[in-house]
Amino acid sequence: MFTIEHEFDATVITLVDEGEIPLQEDVIINSFAECVTLEQLDARTDTMQKITLSPEQLRDLAAALDLPEGVYQLRDVSGPE
């Protein structure tokens, strides 16, 4: 299950684990113009863990989900028209 909320400066997506027990903590994704952050509560330390991705890293992650093992570099193939 997930929710999507549009706030003033970001889109916030919350991923709720509905899988097998033990369940993982919710993942909160904040999409800003300049970066995307992923946050998840670490129940062992009761602290919020945060990862920040640039737009390019997010693009690469999305592409990597559908590719086989290997090393890749995405390039803009659109040239002058």
N, C-alpha and C positions, 0 to 999 in steps of 0.2 A: 504494500500500500504506500502511496505517496501523496503529498499535498503540494500545491503550488500557490504562492502568494506574491502579489506584485506590491512592493513597497516603494517609497519615494526614490531611493537611489539603487535599489537592487531587486532582483527576482530571487525569492527564497523557496527552495525545494527541500522538503523533509522526507527522507526515506525511512519507513517504519518496517522493521524486520518482522515478517510473518512466517518465517521458515520453521525449521525444526528447533526444538528446545535443546540447548540453551539459546535464547534469542540474543542478538547483538543490540547495542544501544542505537538509538536513532542517529542517522547521518543528516546533517544540515548543510545544504549547499547554497552559498550566497553568490549570485552572479552579478558582478559589477561591470562597468564598461572597461575597466583596466585590468581586472583579474577575477578569478573564481576562487572562493575559499570553501574547504570542506572541514566540518567540525564534528567531533564525536566525543561524548563523555567517556573518560576512562574511569570505570567504576572502582577500580582498585585504588586509584589515587584521588578520586572525586575531583578531577580537573578536566577541563575541556581541552582536547587536543585539536590543533588547527594546522591544515596544509594549505598553502597558497600556490595556485597555478596561474601562469601567464596565459593569455589567449592562445598562444602558439603551443604551449604544453597541453592545453585542453584539446586543441585540434589534433595533436599527435596521439593523445590518449584515445580519442574517439576512433581514429584510423586504426590504431593498434588492436582494438578489440576484434577486428575482423580479418586480421592478417596472420599468416603462419609464422613460426619461429624465424628470426633473422634480424638484420640490422637495416633500418630504413631511414630515408630523409625525404620529407615531403617538399615538393617544389611547385612553385606557381608556373604552370605551363602556358598561361594566357599571355600572349604577346601583343604588340601594337596592332591595332586594327586598321 
